[in-house]
Amino acid sequence: MENLSMKDRILISVMLFSMFFGAGNLIFPTFLGFSAGSHTFLSLAGFIVTAVGLPVMVVTAIAIHGTAENLNEKVHPYFALIFPVIIYLCIGPGLAIPRAATIAYEMGLKPFIGQAGAAQPAALGIYTAVFFGLVLWLSLSPSKLVDRLGKILAPVTLSIIVILFVKRLFTPGSSFGAPDPKYSGNSFFQGFLDGYLTMDALGAMAFGVLIANTVRSRGMVSQRQVSRSMISVGIGAGLLLTAVYSILAFLGSSSGGYGEAANGAEVLTLLTRELFGEAGIVILGLLFTLACLSVSIGLVIACSQYFYKLFPALSYRVWAVIFTLASLLIANLGLNQILSISVPVLSMVYPVLVVLTVIGLLDKAVKHRHAVYPLAVLFTGIYSVAEFLNNSLLNGSLDGLFWVIPLAAQGIGWLLPAAIGAAAGYLISMNKKRVPAEH
């Protein structure tokens, strides 16, 4: 068989979409639209580059190299150990799991306890204690629960999005408002940075091999067949993600007249209440709670299994307890605080992933230039860590120095260091090949 059948292409594309799409994918494009207002579609274009294009590229790069470990080892064996750990901590207890719990609280309980109740720290504490109690209980005995919930919730979630969209189209409402300052003059690049928050590219490093193996199980044997099939499947999943993100961004941008909101969960609450009343809030809250519960269980299981493989001295059950308790503590910072932490952390990790992925996709061109991978990643990593320290610990005191670098003000100043590192690696590799020839 030369190519995937249309049926297999559609099925695997939907499978890939389901793996990417979670509760966070609902709130970020919605809040982007709410904040960007009349600049929504330009901001959405940047968002799609990192929230759709990059995860598909990561999966394709992994398919080309066989495994994520093979790709990471092109940099260095130590990098292949450390970088996946950082990724698992980000998609696990560091950011993604606490974020899921707080989104469940924002959508499942907060709308029903009023402002006075929501202002009490105990409300979030009690809710997350119950939430993570269920997560731990169900994670200690991994089963098909997560898979079943995912298969049910993905179609239901998409159906609710379509219903909201259709209802909004036929309901008089406010037009697109003025953009927030950070979107007014930097729309595309702000959307580009917002796409990091989905963390789908990080997740793609964890399950890219599954997609590649699924393609191979359909009769794709050669690397060329797998690569072409992955591109085809990625385009299918990307088109579906793009359509959903566009709808959500539109819903957010047309909700400006319904009230104030600090995050996408609050925007969806305002919108649903306006369109369907309290009944809609109940349904949306239940759906988000189950979706976030399912995601959290899956991530606790994935992280616990990975770290048990790395450090078998501790049992899987002990790792599950550790990750659940760590997630519980971080979740009680609150959704807005977690999102504020996410931005600088992901801005440090994502550039390295982008550079590694792009070079991985161009592997044929740099196959015998072994220094390209480590130097490009090293230069990118140094810049990203320095920028992280400037933004988080130094309160931007070095902004003047950073903004001398092209595109640094737009948040992608790492492009120049990455290019310099790749060029240096290429030249060093060429020189190493010439020296033996001269001798």
LUMVOMI-128193 format. One record per residue (C-alpha): residue number from 1; residue in one letter; x, z, y. Coordinates in Angstrom, 2 decimals. Each point is the difference from the previous one (the first is absolute). Layout:
! residues N
<NUM; 'a'; <X; Z; Y>>
...
//
This chain:
! residues 439
<1; 'm'; <0.00; 0.00; 0.00>>
<2; 'e'; <1.48; -1.10; 3.34>>
<3; 'n'; <-2.27; 1.94; 2.35>>
<4; 'l'; <-2.53; 2.81; -0.10>>
<5; 's'; <-3.59; -1.03; -0.60>>
<6; 'm'; <-2.34; 0.41; 2.95>>
<7; 'k'; <-1.79; 2.83; -1.82>>
<8; 'd'; <3.24; 1.92; -0.61>>
<9; 'r'; <1.13; -0.64; 3.55>>
<10; 'i'; <-3.20; 1.51; 1.40>>
<11; 'l'; <0.01; 2.96; -2.40>>
<12; 'i'; <3.63; 0.94; 0.69>>
<13; 's'; <-0.48; -0.52; 3.74>>
<14; 'v'; <-2.93; 2.44; -0.03>>
<15; 'm'; <2.05; 2.41; -2.10>>
<16; 'l'; <2.84; -0.15; 2.54>>
<17; 'f'; <-2.44; 0.51; 2.87>>
<18; 's'; <-1.51; 3.05; -1.72>>
<19; 'm'; <3.46; 1.54; -0.46>>
<20; 'f'; <0.76; -0.41; 3.71>>
<21; 'f'; <-3.34; 0.98; 1.47>>
<22; 'g'; <-0.68; 3.70; 0.48>>
<23; 'a'; <-1.51; 2.39; 2.51>>
<24; 'g'; <2.91; -0.44; 2.43>>
<25; 'n'; <-0.63; -3.75; 0.04>>
<26; 'l'; <-3.47; 0.74; 1.32>>
<27; 'i'; <0.99; 2.19; 2.93>>
<28; 'f'; <3.09; -1.73; 1.44>>
<29; 'p'; <-1.40; -3.47; 0.79>>
<30; 't'; <-3.18; 1.68; 1.26>>
<31; 'f'; <1.92; 2.20; 2.43>>
<32; 'l'; <2.19; -2.94; 0.99>>
<33; 'g'; <-3.13; -1.87; 1.10>>
<34; 'f'; <-1.36; 3.08; 1.75>>
<35; 's'; <3.26; 0.50; 1.93>>
<36; 'a'; <0.94; -3.64; 0.65>>
<37; 'g'; <-3.42; -1.04; 1.34>>
<38; 's'; <0.21; -3.47; 1.51>>
<39; 'h'; <3.52; -0.41; -1.47>>
<40; 't'; <-1.24; 0.64; -3.54>>
<41; 'f'; <0.70; -3.36; -1.56>>
<42; 'l'; <3.55; -0.27; 1.31>>
<43; 's'; <0.68; 3.54; -1.24>>
<44; 'l'; <-1.67; -0.83; -3.31>>
<45; 'a'; <2.37; -2.94; -0.46>>
<46; 'g'; <2.98; 2.36; 0.17>>
<47; 'f'; <-1.76; 2.47; -2.28>>
<48; 'i'; <-0.59; -2.66; -2.64>>
<49; 'v'; <3.71; -0.94; -0.04>>
<50; 't'; <1.03; 3.48; -1.21>>
<51; 'a'; <-3.21; 1.20; -1.69>>
<52; 'v'; <-0.64; -3.21; -1.96>>
<53; 'g'; <3.03; -2.27; 0.08>>
<54; 'l'; <2.67; 2.59; -0.74>>
<55; 'p'; <-1.62; 1.59; -3.10>>
<56; 'v'; <-0.53; -3.46; -1.50>>
<57; 'm'; <3.64; -0.85; 0.74>>
<58; 'v'; <1.17; 3.23; -1.66>>
<59; 'v'; <-1.97; -0.75; -3.17>>
<60; 't'; <1.39; -3.54; -0.05>>
<61; 'a'; <3.58; 1.20; 0.49>>
<62; 'i'; <-0.40; 2.45; -2.88>>
<63; 'a'; <-1.41; -2.78; -2.18>>
<64; 'i'; <3.04; -2.14; 0.76>>
<65; 'h'; <2.45; 2.78; -0.90>>
<66; 'g'; <-1.95; 1.37; -2.96>>
<67; 't'; <-0.20; 3.64; 1.08>>
<68; 'a'; <0.24; 2.05; 3.20>>
<69; 'e'; <3.13; 1.63; -1.44>>
<70; 'n'; <1.70; -3.39; -0.35>>
<71; 'l'; <-0.78; -0.80; 3.63>>
<72; 'n'; <1.17; 3.40; 1.28>>
<73; 'e'; <3.21; -0.14; -2.02>>
<74; 'k'; <1.03; -3.10; 1.93>>
<75; 'v'; <0.72; 2.46; 2.82>>
<76; 'h'; <1.70; 2.76; -2.03>>
<77; 'p'; <-0.77; 2.13; -3.09>>
<78; 'y'; <-0.37; 3.11; 2.19>>
<79; 'f'; <-2.40; -1.87; 2.27>>
<80; 'a'; <-2.04; -0.92; -3.09>>
<81; 'l'; <-0.36; 3.73; -0.68>>
<82; 'i'; <-0.55; 1.33; 3.53>>
<83; 'f'; <-2.25; -2.66; 1.57>>
<84; 'p'; <-2.74; 0.17; -2.68>>
<85; 'v'; <-0.01; 3.81; 0.36>>
<86; 'i'; <-0.60; -0.38; 3.75>>
<87; 'i'; <-2.79; -2.49; -0.68>>
<88; 'y'; <-1.70; 2.27; -2.56>>
<89; 'l'; <0.19; 2.93; 2.39>>
<90; 'c'; <-1.62; -2.14; 2.73>>
<91; 'i'; <-2.81; -1.33; -2.18>>
<92; 'g'; <-0.34; 3.43; -1.61>>
<93; 'p'; <0.10; 3.52; 1.44>>
<94; 'g'; <1.87; -0.94; 3.17>>
<95; 'l'; <-2.68; -2.17; 1.60>>
<96; 'a'; <-2.51; -1.92; -2.11>>
<97; 'i'; <-1.56; 2.79; -2.10>>
<98; 'p'; <-0.45; 2.46; 2.92>>
<99; 'r'; <-1.38; -2.88; 2.07>>
<100; 'a'; <-2.57; -0.79; -2.69>>
<101; 'a'; <-1.13; 3.63; -0.11>>
<102; 't'; <-0.39; 0.23; 3.77>>
<103; 'i'; <-1.88; -3.32; 0.12>>
<104; 'a'; <-2.38; 1.41; -2.63>>
<105; 'y'; <-0.49; 3.06; 2.21>>
<106; 'e'; <-0.55; -2.12; 3.13>>
<107; 'm'; <-2.62; -2.13; -1.75>>
<108; 'g'; <-1.46; 2.35; -2.61>>
<109; 'l'; <-0.39; 3.33; 1.82>>
<110; 'k'; <0.91; -0.08; 3.69>>
<111; 'p'; <-3.04; -2.06; 1.14>>
<112; 'f'; <-2.35; 2.65; -1.46>>
<113; 'i'; <1.55; 3.24; 1.32>>
<114; 'g'; <-0.05; -0.83; 3.71>>
<115; 'q'; <2.76; 0.35; 2.55>>
<116; 'a'; <0.03; 3.79; -0.20>>
<117; 'g'; <0.49; -0.02; -3.77>>
<118; 'a'; <2.58; -2.78; 0.10>>
<119; 'a'; <2.01; 1.97; 2.57>>
<120; 'q'; <0.56; 2.79; -2.55>>
<121; 'p'; <3.26; -0.50; -1.97>>
<122; 'a'; <-1.66; 1.73; -2.96>>
<123; 'a'; <-2.36; -2.96; -0.45>>
<124; 'l'; <2.83; -2.42; -0.78>>
<125; 'g'; <1.81; 2.66; -2.04>>
<126; 'i'; <-2.98; 0.76; -2.25>>
<127; 'y'; <-0.87; -3.67; -0.43>>
<128; 't'; <3.56; -1.04; -0.93>>
<129; 'a'; <0.34; 2.96; -2.39>>
<130; 'v'; <-3.07; -1.18; -1.91>>
<131; 'f'; <1.06; -3.64; 0.26>>
<132; 'f'; <3.50; 0.58; -1.39>>
<133; 'g'; <-1.33; 2.38; -2.63>>
<134; 'l'; <-1.99; -2.95; -1.38>>
<135; 'v'; <2.99; -2.31; 0.41>>
<136; 'l'; <2.27; 2.31; -1.98>>
<137; 'w'; <-2.56; 0.65; -2.72>>
<138; 'l'; <-0.58; -3.72; -0.57>>
<139; 's'; <3.68; -0.89; 0.36>>
<140; 'l'; <1.16; 2.40; -2.70>>
<141; 's'; <-1.77; -2.13; -2.60>>
<142; 'p'; <0.41; -3.63; 1.09>>
<143; 's'; <-2.93; -2.12; -1.15>>
<144; 'k'; <-1.90; -3.14; 0.93>>
<145; 'l'; <-1.89; 1.85; 2.73>>
<146; 'v'; <2.02; -1.48; 2.87>>
<147; 'd'; <-0.25; -3.52; -1.41>>
<148; 'r'; <-3.77; 0.31; -0.47>>
<149; 'l'; <-0.53; 1.43; 3.45>>
<150; 'g'; <2.10; -2.77; 1.50>>
<151; 'k'; <-1.97; -2.72; -1.76>>
<152; 'i'; <-3.25; 1.51; 1.23>>
<153; 'l'; <1.09; 1.00; 3.48>>
<154; 'a'; <1.74; -3.23; 1.04>>
<155; 'p'; <-3.16; -2.16; -0.33>>
<156; 'v'; <-2.17; 2.74; 1.52>>
<157; 't'; <2.38; 0.46; 2.92>>
<158; 'l'; <0.11; -3.73; 0.68>>
<159; 's'; <-3.78; -0.18; -0.21>>
<160; 'i'; <-0.35; 2.76; 2.60>>
<161; 'i'; <2.48; -1.78; 2.29>>
<162; 'v'; <-2.02; -3.22; -0.25>>
<163; 'i'; <-3.26; 1.90; 0.66>>
<164; 'l'; <1.53; 1.68; 3.07>>
<165; 'f'; <1.25; -3.37; 1.23>>
<166; 'v'; <-3.35; -1.76; -0.40>>
<167; 'k'; <-1.90; 2.92; 1.53>>
<168; 'r'; <2.43; 0.11; 2.94>>
<169; 'l'; <-0.41; -3.74; 0.62>>
<170; 'f'; <-3.75; 0.43; 0.42>>
<171; 't'; <0.15; 3.26; 1.97>>
<172; 'p'; <0.46; -0.13; 3.79>>
<173; 'g'; <3.16; 1.83; 0.97>>
<174; 's'; <2.90; 0.18; 2.39>>
<175; 's'; <2.42; -2.88; 0.46>>
<176; 'f'; <3.74; 0.29; -0.54>>
<177; 'g'; <1.41; 2.59; 2.41>>
<178; 'a'; <3.31; 0.16; 1.83>>
<179; 'p'; <3.00; 0.63; -2.28>>
<180; 'd'; <1.91; 3.26; -0.06>>
<181; 'p'; <3.30; -0.18; 1.95>>
<182; 'k'; <2.18; -0.42; -3.09>>
<183; 'y'; <-2.05; -3.07; -1.03>>
<184; 's'; <-0.40; -1.56; 3.44>>
<185; 'g'; <3.48; -1.49; 0.36>>
<186; 'n'; <1.31; 0.24; -3.54>>
<187; 's'; <-3.01; -1.01; -2.10>>
<188; 'f'; <1.64; -1.96; -2.82>>
<189; 'f'; <2.95; 2.32; -0.56>>
<190; 'q'; <-2.15; 3.14; 0.19>>
<191; 'g'; <-2.20; -1.48; -2.70>>
<192; 'f'; <3.16; -0.85; -1.95>>
<193; 'l'; <1.05; 3.67; 0.10>>
<194; 'd'; <-3.54; 1.18; -0.82>>
<195; 'g'; <0.18; -2.01; -3.23>>
<196; 'y'; <2.73; 2.36; -1.24>>
<197; 'l'; <-2.60; 2.78; -0.22>>
<198; 't'; <-1.80; -1.55; -2.96>>
<199; 'm'; <3.18; 0.64; -2.05>>
<200; 'd'; <-1.02; -2.86; -2.30>>
<201; 'a'; <3.48; -1.51; 0.04>>
<202; 'l'; <1.39; 3.32; -1.26>>
<203; 'g'; <-2.68; 0.11; -2.68>>
<204; 'a'; <0.87; -3.57; -0.98>>
<205; 'm'; <3.46; 1.20; -1.02>>
<206; 'a'; <-1.69; 2.31; -2.51>>
<207; 'f'; <-2.42; -2.44; -1.63>>
<208; 'g'; <1.49; -3.45; 0.63>>
<209; 'v'; <1.25; -0.19; -3.58>>
<210; 'l'; <-3.56; 0.51; -1.27>>
<211; 'i'; <-1.13; -3.10; 1.86>>
<212; 'a'; <2.98; -2.00; -1.31>>
<213; 'n'; <-0.72; 1.11; -3.57>>
<214; 't'; <-3.68; -0.89; 0.41>>
<215; 'v'; <1.01; -3.51; 1.08>>
<216; 'r'; <2.38; -0.30; -2.95>>
<217; 's'; <-2.77; 1.11; -2.38>>
<218; 'r'; <-1.96; -3.08; 1.09>>
<219; 'g'; <2.69; -2.31; -1.39>>
<220; 'm'; <2.37; -0.22; 2.96>>
<221; 'v'; <3.42; 0.27; -1.63>>
<222; 's'; <2.71; -1.46; 2.23>>
<223; 'q'; <1.09; 1.67; 3.22>>
<224; 'r'; <-1.15; -3.06; 1.93>>
<225; 'q'; <-3.50; 0.24; -1.51>>
<226; 'v'; <-0.22; 3.72; 0.73>>
<227; 's'; <1.15; -0.45; 3.58>>
<228; 'r'; <-2.44; -2.82; 0.68>>
<229; 's'; <-2.83; 1.96; -1.61>>
<230; 'm'; <0.82; 3.12; 2.01>>
<231; 'i'; <-0.06; -2.00; 3.21>>
<232; 's'; <-3.37; -1.47; -0.95>>
<233; 'v'; <-1.44; 3.40; -0.93>>
<234; 'g'; <1.49; 1.57; 3.11>>
<235; 'i'; <-1.64; -2.59; 2.23>>
<236; 'g'; <-3.36; 0.69; -1.67>>
<237; 'a'; <0.29; 3.77; 0.45>>
<238; 'g'; <1.36; -0.49; 3.52>>
<239; 'l'; <-2.97; -2.13; 1.03>>
<240; 'l'; <-2.42; 2.66; -1.25>>
<241; 'l'; <1.91; 2.78; 1.78>>
<242; 't'; <0.12; -2.07; 3.19>>
<243; 'a'; <-3.76; -0.57; -0.10>>
<244; 'v'; <-0.72; 3.72; -0.49>>
<245; 'y'; <2.47; 1.06; 2.72>>
<246; 's'; <-1.54; -2.50; 2.41>>
<247; 'i'; <-3.48; 1.42; -0.61>>
<248; 'l'; <1.21; 3.58; 0.43>>
<249; 'a'; <1.90; -0.84; 3.19>>
<250; 'f'; <-3.15; -1.65; 1.38>>
<251; 'l'; <-2.09; 3.04; -0.90>>
<252; 'g'; <2.50; 2.27; 1.74>>
<253; 's'; <0.32; -2.13; 3.12>>
<254; 's'; <-3.78; -0.18; 0.42>>
<255; 's'; <-0.42; 3.78; -0.33>>
<256; 'g'; <1.60; 0.99; 3.29>>
<257; 'g'; <-3.35; 0.85; 1.58>>
<258; 'y'; <-1.01; 2.45; -2.73>>
<259; 'g'; <2.32; 2.83; 1.05>>
<260; 'e'; <3.56; 1.29; -0.14>>
<261; 'a'; <2.05; -0.02; -3.21>>
<262; 'a'; <3.52; 1.13; -0.88>>
<263; 'n'; <0.36; -1.97; -3.24>>
<264; 'g'; <-1.65; -2.65; -2.13>>
<265; 'a'; <-1.99; 2.48; -2.05>>
<266; 'e'; <-1.73; 1.23; 3.16>>
<267; 'v'; <-0.68; -3.58; 1.10>>
<268; 'l'; <-1.71; -0.80; -3.31>>
<269; 't'; <-2.03; 3.21; 0.30>>
<270; 'l'; <-1.17; -0.96; 3.51>>
<271; 'l'; <-0.83; -3.52; -1.10>>
<272; 't'; <-1.87; 0.99; -3.17>>
<273; 'r'; <-2.03; 2.64; 1.81>>
<274; 'e'; <-0.93; -2.50; 2.71>>
<275; 'l'; <-1.09; -2.66; -2.50>>
<276; 'f'; <-1.58; 2.04; -2.80>>
<277; 'g'; <-0.45; 3.56; 1.25>>
<278; 'e'; <0.91; 3.09; -2.02>>
<279; 'a'; <-0.85; -1.66; -3.34>>
<280; 'g'; <2.83; -2.48; 0.52>>
<281; 'i'; <2.42; 2.84; 0.78>>
<282; 'v'; <-0.85; 1.72; -3.28>>
<283; 'i'; <0.59; -3.14; -2.05>>
<284; 'l'; <3.23; -0.86; 1.81>>
<285; 'g'; <1.26; 3.58; -0.32>>
<286; 'l'; <-0.65; 0.11; -3.74>>
<287; 'l'; <1.65; -3.37; -0.51>>
<288; 'f'; <3.13; 0.98; 1.95>>
<289; 't'; <0.24; 3.32; -1.83>>
<290; 'l'; <-0.07; -1.65; -3.41>>
<291; 'a'; <2.37; -2.77; 1.07>>
<292; 'c'; <2.52; 2.46; 1.45>>
<293; 'l'; <-0.30; 2.23; -3.06>>
<294; 's'; <0.69; -2.96; -2.26>>
<295; 'v'; <2.99; -1.14; 2.05>>
<296; 's'; <1.47; 3.51; 0.12>>
<297; 'i'; <-0.29; 0.48; -3.76>>
<298; 'g'; <1.67; -3.35; -0.61>>
<299; 'l'; <2.86; 0.76; 2.38>>
<300; 'v'; <0.59; 3.51; -1.39>>
<301; 'i'; <0.15; -1.48; -3.50>>
<302; 'a'; <2.35; -2.83; 1.05>>
<303; 'c'; <2.37; 2.30; 1.92>>
<304; 's'; <0.01; 2.66; -2.72>>
<305; 'q'; <0.78; -2.54; -2.71>>
<306; 'y'; <2.79; -1.57; 2.05>>
<307; 'f'; <1.69; 3.31; 0.85>>
<308; 'y'; <-0.43; 1.28; -3.57>>
<309; 'k'; <1.89; -3.12; -1.12>>
<310; 'l'; <2.76; 0.73; 2.55>>
<311; 'f'; <0.12; 3.79; -0.54>>
<312; 'p'; <-1.37; 0.80; -3.49>>
<313; 'a'; <1.11; 3.63; 0.27>>
<314; 'l'; <-3.37; 0.59; 1.66>>
<315; 's'; <-3.09; -1.03; -1.95>>
<316; 'y'; <-2.55; -2.51; 1.25>>
<317; 'r'; <-2.49; 2.83; 0.58>>
<318; 'v'; <2.49; 1.93; 2.16>>
<319; 'w'; <0.66; -3.09; 2.13>>
<320; 'a'; <-3.75; -0.51; 0.37>>
<321; 'v'; <-0.37; 3.58; 1.28>>
<322; 'i'; <2.94; -0.45; 2.41>>
<323; 'f'; <-1.35; -3.22; 1.47>>
<324; 't'; <-3.53; 1.35; 0.28>>
<325; 'l'; <1.08; 3.17; 1.82>>
<326; 'a'; <2.31; -1.94; 2.33>>
<327; 's'; <-2.82; -2.41; 0.80>>
<328; 'l'; <-2.37; 2.91; 0.67>>
<329; 'l'; <2.40; 1.55; 2.52>>
<330; 'i'; <0.63; -3.25; 1.87>>
<331; 'a'; <-3.70; -0.94; 0.00>>
<332; 'n'; <-0.78; 3.10; 2.03>>
<333; 'l'; <1.93; -1.44; 2.92>>
<334; 'g'; <-3.10; -2.15; 0.59>>
<335; 'l'; <-0.52; -3.76; -0.02>>
<336; 'n'; <1.17; -0.66; 3.56>>
<337; 'q'; <3.22; 1.97; -0.52>>
<338; 'i'; <0.70; -1.77; -3.31>>
<339; 'l'; <-0.54; -3.37; 1.65>>
<340; 's'; <2.37; 0.94; 2.83>>
<341; 'i'; <2.66; 0.93; -2.58>>
<342; 's'; <-0.64; -3.18; -1.98>>
<343; 'v'; <0.97; -2.33; 2.84>>
<344; 'p'; <3.67; 1.06; 0.47>>
<345; 'v'; <0.60; 0.55; -3.74>>
<346; 'l'; <-1.41; -3.37; -1.02>>
<347; 's'; <1.78; -1.68; 2.91>>
<348; 'm'; <3.23; 1.24; -1.60>>
<349; 'v'; <-0.81; -1.05; -3.58>>
<350; 'y'; <-1.81; -3.30; 0.54>>
<351; 'p'; <2.82; -1.98; 1.68>>
<352; 'v'; <2.25; 0.66; -3.00>>
<353; 'l'; <-2.76; -1.16; -2.33>>
<354; 'v'; <-0.65; -3.11; 2.09>>
<355; 'v'; <3.67; -1.01; 0.02>>
<356; 'l'; <0.43; 0.69; -3.72>>
<357; 't'; <-3.13; -2.04; -0.77>>
<358; 'v'; <0.95; -3.00; 2.14>>
<359; 'i'; <3.51; -0.18; -1.46>>
<360; 'g'; <-1.50; 0.47; -3.47>>
<361; 'l'; <-2.25; -3.01; 0.57>>
<362; 'l'; <3.05; -2.00; 1.15>>
<363; 'd'; <2.04; 1.14; -3.00>>
<364; 'k'; <0.97; -3.54; -1.03>>
<365; 'a'; <1.63; -0.57; 3.37>>
<366; 'v'; <1.98; 3.27; -0.13>>
<367; 'k'; <0.37; 0.37; -3.77>>
<368; 'h'; <3.80; -0.10; 0.02>>
<369; 'r'; <0.35; 1.74; 3.38>>
<370; 'h'; <-0.19; 3.52; -1.40>>
<371; 'a'; <0.85; 1.75; 3.27>>
<372; 'v'; <-3.09; -1.39; 1.76>>
<373; 'y'; <-2.42; 2.50; -1.56>>
<374; 'p'; <1.93; 3.24; 0.69>>
<375; 'l'; <1.17; -0.88; 3.51>>
<376; 'a'; <-3.37; -1.29; 1.21>>
<377; 'v'; <-1.73; 3.11; -1.35>>
<378; 'l'; <2.75; 2.30; 1.34>>
<379; 'f'; <-0.15; -1.39; 3.55>>
<380; 't'; <-3.80; 0.11; -0.04>>
<381; 'g'; <-0.01; 3.55; -1.35>>
<382; 'i'; <2.45; 1.27; 2.62>>
<383; 'y'; <-2.09; -1.45; 2.81>>
<384; 's'; <-3.28; 1.29; -1.48>>
<385; 'v'; <1.33; 3.54; -0.50>>
<386; 'a'; <1.45; 0.04; 3.54>>
<387; 'e'; <-3.33; -1.19; 1.42>>
<388; 'f'; <-1.86; 2.63; -2.05>>
<389; 'l'; <2.24; 2.75; 1.36>>
<390; 'n'; <-0.44; -1.29; 3.55>>
<391; 'n'; <-3.79; -0.10; -0.26>>
<392; 's'; <-0.56; 3.21; -1.96>>
<393; 'l'; <2.80; 2.43; 0.95>>
<394; 'l'; <1.36; -1.32; 3.30>>
<395; 'n'; <-3.41; -0.81; 1.53>>
<396; 'g'; <1.08; -3.53; 0.90>>
<397; 's'; <2.97; 1.08; 2.12>>
<398; 'l'; <2.01; -2.97; -1.31>>
<399; 'd'; <-2.71; -2.60; 0.67>>
<400; 'g'; <2.11; -1.66; 2.70>>
<401; 'l'; <2.80; -0.56; -2.51>>
<402; 'f'; <-2.30; -1.32; -2.71>>
<403; 'w'; <-1.92; -2.34; 2.28>>
<404; 'v'; <3.15; -1.96; 0.71>>
<405; 'i'; <-0.43; -1.33; -3.55>>
<406; 'p'; <-2.35; -3.02; -0.20>>
<407; 'l'; <-3.58; 0.87; -1.06>>
<408; 'a'; <0.75; 3.73; -0.14>>
<409; 'a'; <-2.73; 0.68; 2.55>>
<410; 'q'; <-2.42; -1.77; -2.33>>
<411; 'g'; <0.99; 2.23; -2.93>>
<412; 'i'; <1.98; -2.56; -2.01>>
<413; 'g'; <3.48; 0.44; 1.45>>
<414; 'w'; <1.30; 0.27; -3.57>>
<415; 'l'; <-0.13; -3.80; -0.33>>
<416; 'l'; <3.34; -0.50; 1.78>>
<417; 'p'; <1.94; 2.63; -2.05>>
<418; 'a'; <-1.51; -1.45; -3.17>>
<419; 'a'; <1.10; -3.51; 0.94>>
<420; 'i'; <3.51; 1.22; 0.92>>
<421; 'g'; <0.29; 1.88; -3.30>>
<422; 'a'; <-1.17; -2.99; -2.03>>
<423; 'a'; <2.40; -2.34; 1.83>>
<424; 'a'; <2.90; 2.41; -0.47>>
<425; 'g'; <-0.79; 0.34; -3.69>>
<426; 'y'; <-0.14; -3.77; -0.38>>
<427; 'l'; <3.36; -0.50; 1.70>>
<428; 'i'; <1.68; 2.82; -1.96>>
<429; 's'; <-1.27; -1.47; -3.27>>
<430; 'm'; <1.33; -3.44; 0.93>>
<431; 'n'; <3.40; 1.50; 0.84>>
<432; 'k'; <0.16; 1.84; -3.32>>
<433; 'k'; <-0.62; -3.27; -1.83>>
<434; 'r'; <2.75; -1.81; 1.94>>
<435; 'v'; <2.73; 2.64; -0.53>>
<436; 'p'; <0.34; -0.49; -3.81>>
<437; 'a'; <-0.07; -3.76; 0.50>>
<438; 'e'; <2.94; 0.18; 2.44>>
<439; 'h'; <2.05; 2.18; -2.36>>
//
